[in-house]
Amino acid sequence: MNSLQNKIASLIQFAYAARKLCFGESAIVKMMVNKVDILVLASDIAQNQDKKYRQKAAYYQVPTVTIFSKSELGELFSKNEVACVGVMDHNIASQIKKLSEDNQ
């Protein structure tokens, strides 16, 4: 992982410790009730899955970031693979968004 990925991984792990994350399909449900502030998508998810997440995020005006692969996202939480993570903390989400925008 590069330094940007390390910084964002630390933020995501902090949100995980604070119980401010949701995974996969539950992220879509949480978006519907305005709890998700940013959606972190894996770079290697299936095209139809990526399209579904991005359409829902656009509809609910939730920004998306694609930085990690499924296995890299999974390693952050001691899981095999994770396709999508919803961050439900405004401050952490804004820091992730700022870091990803600065990198582009």
Secondary structure, DSSP 8 states (H G I E B T S, - for coil): --HHHHHHHHHHHHHHHTT-EEETHHHHHHHHTT--SEEEE-TTS-HHHHHHHHHHHHHTT--EEE-S-HHHHHHHTT-S--SEEEE--HHHHHHHHHHHHHH-
